[in-house]
Amino acid sequence: MNQLPSFVEIIQLMLAPGLMISACGLLLLGMNNKYSLVVNRIRLLNDERRKILHKMDDKDFNYHENVRLASILKQLDALVYRVMLVRNAVLSYTVAVALFVLTSLSIGAEEIFNISRLNTLITILFSFGMLSVLSGVIFAAYETYKGYEIVKFEVAAEE
C-alpha cells in the first residue's frame, strides 16, 4: 500500500510536461494551417507570375500588368520569408515537445530508479522546453506582423 502514493506522485509530476506537450500540439496545429495557407498563396502568385511573363511577349502587355508583376515579385519574396518564420516556429514547438517528453521520461526514471541526480537534468530539460516554446511564439508573432505588412503592400499596390 505504500507504493500507491508514490505512483500517484509520479503521475502528478509527469502531468506538467504532458500538459505542455498538449499545448504545443495545439500551437503546431495552428502553425501547420498557417504554413499551408502561405504555401498555397505562393503557388497562386507563382502561377499568376508565369501567366504574366508568358503574356509579356504579346504587344498587349500594358502598364497595369507591369505593376502587377512587380507587386507579385515583392509579395513572393515576403511570403518566402514568412514561410521560413513559420518553419522556425514549427521546429521550435517540435523541439519543445521532444524536451517535454524527455522531461516526463526523466521524472519517471528518477522515481522508479531513485536517482536524485536527475533533478537538475529534469529542471534543465523543462526550462529549455519552455524557452523553445517562447522561441516559437516569437517566430509566430513576427510572422503575423510580416503578414500584415504584405497585405498593406498589396492594398497600396492596387491603388
For each residue, the residues with C-beta under 8 A, 3 or more apart:
1: 4
2: 5 6
3: 6 7
4: 1 7 8
5: 2 8 9
6: 2 3 9 10 111
7: 3 4 10 11
8: 4 5 11 12
9: 5 6 12 13 111
10: 6 7 13 14 107 108 111 112
11: 7 8 14 15
12: 8 9 15
13: 9 10 16 107 111
14: 10 11 17 18 104 107 108
15: 11 12 18 19
16: 13 19 20 126
17: 14 20 21 100 101 103 104 107 126 129
18: 14 15 21 22 100 104
19: 15 16 22 23
20: 16 17 23 24 96 100 129 130 133
21: 17 18 24 25 97 100 101 104
22: 18 19 25 26
23: 19 20 26 27 133
24: 20 21 27 28 93 94 96 97 100 133 136
25: 21 22 28 29 97
26: 22 23 29 30
27: 23 24 30 31 89 93 133 136 137 140
28: 24 25 31 32 90 93 94 97
29: 25 26 32 33
30: 26 27 33 34
31: 27 28 34 35 86 89 90 93 136 140
32: 28 29 35 36 90
33: 29 30 36 37
34: 30 31 37 38 86 140 143
35: 31 32 38 39 83 86 87 90
36: 32 33 39 40
37: 33 34 40 41
38: 34 35 41 42 79 82 83 86 147
39: 35 36 42 43 83
40: 36 37 43 44
41: 37 38 44 45 79
42: 38 39 45 46 76 79 80 83
43: 39 40 46 47
44: 40 41 47 48
45: 41 42 48 49 72 75 76 79
46: 42 43 49 50 76
47: 43 44 50 51
48: 44 45 51 52 68 72
49: 45 46 52 53 69 72 73 76
50: 46 47 53 54
51: 47 48 54 55
52: 48 49 55 56 65 68 69 72
53: 49 50 56 69
54: 50 51 57
55: 51 52 58 60 61 65
56: 52 53 61
57: 54 61
58: 55 61
59:
60: 55
61: 55 56 57 58 65 66
62: 65 66
63: 66 67
64: 67 68
65: 52 55 61 62 68 69
66: 61 62 63 69 70
67: 63 64 70 71 157
68: 48 52 64 65 71 72 157
69: 49 52 53 65 66 72 73
70: 66 67 73 74 157
71: 67 68 74 75 153 154 157 158
72: 45 48 49 52 68 69 75 76
73: 49 69 70 76 77
74: 70 71 77 78 153 157
75: 45 71 72 78 79 150 153 154
76: 42 45 46 49 72 73 79 80
77: 73 74 80 81
78: 74 75 81 82 146 149 150 153
79: 38 41 42 45 75 76 82 83 150
80: 42 76 77 83 84
81: 77 78 84 85 146
82: 38 78 79 85 86 143 146 147 150
83: 35 38 39 42 79 80 86 87
84: 80 81 87 88
85: 81 82 88 89 139 140 142 143 146
86: 31 34 35 38 82 83 89 90 139 140 143
87: 35 83 84 90 91
88: 84 85 91 92 135 136 139
89: 27 31 85 86 92 93 136 137 139 140 143
90: 28 31 32 35 86 87 93 94 136
91: 87 88 94 95 136
92: 88 89 95 96 132 133 135 136 139
93: 24 27 28 31 89 90 96 97 132 133 136
94: 24 28 90 91 97 98
95: 91 92 98 99 129 132
96: 20 24 92 93 99 100 129 130 132 133 136
97: 21 24 25 28 93 94 100 101
98: 94 95 101 102
99: 95 96 102 103 125 126 128 129 132
100: 17 18 20 21 24 96 97 103 104 125 126 129
101: 17 21 97 98 104 105
102: 98 99 105 106 125
103: 17 99 100 106 107 122 125 126 129
104: 14 17 18 21 100 101 107 108
105: 101 102 108 109
106: 102 103 109 110 118 121 122 125
107: 10 13 14 17 103 104 110 111 118 122
108: 10 14 104 105 111 112
109: 105 106 112 113 115 118
110: 106 107 113 114 115 116 118 119 122
111: 6 9 10 13 107 108 114
112: 10 108 109
113: 109 110
114: 110 111
115: 109 110 118
116: 110 119
117: 120 121
118: 106 107 109 110 115 121 122
119: 110 116 122 123
120: 117 123 124
121: 106 117 118 124 125
122: 103 106 107 110 118 119 125 126
123: 119 120 126 127
124: 120 121 127 128
125: 99 100 102 103 106 121 122 128 129
126: 16 17 99 100 103 122 123 129 130
127: 123 124 130 131
128: 99 124 125 131 132
129: 17 20 95 96 99 100 103 125 126 132 133
130: 20 96 126 127 133 134
131: 127 128 134 135
132: 92 93 95 96 99 128 129 135 136
133: 20 23 24 27 92 93 96 129 130 136 137
134: 130 131 137 138
135: 88 92 131 132 138 139
136: 24 27 31 88 89 90 91 92 93 96 132 133 139 140
137: 27 89 133 134 140 141
138: 134 135 141 142
139: 85 86 88 89 92 135 136 142 143
140: 27 31 34 85 86 89 136 137 143 144
141: 137 138 144 145
142: 85 138 139 145 146
143: 34 82 85 86 89 139 140 146 147
144: 140 141 147 148
145: 141 142 148 149
146: 78 81 82 85 142 143 149 150
147: 38 82 143 144 150 151
148: 144 145 151 152
149: 78 145 146 152 153
150: 75 78 79 82 146 147 153 154
151: 147 148 154 155
152: 148 149 155 156
153: 71 74 75 78 149 150 156 157
154: 71 75 150 151 157 158
155: 151 152 158 159
156: 152 153 159
157: 67 68 70 71 74 153 154
158: 71 154 155
159: 155 156
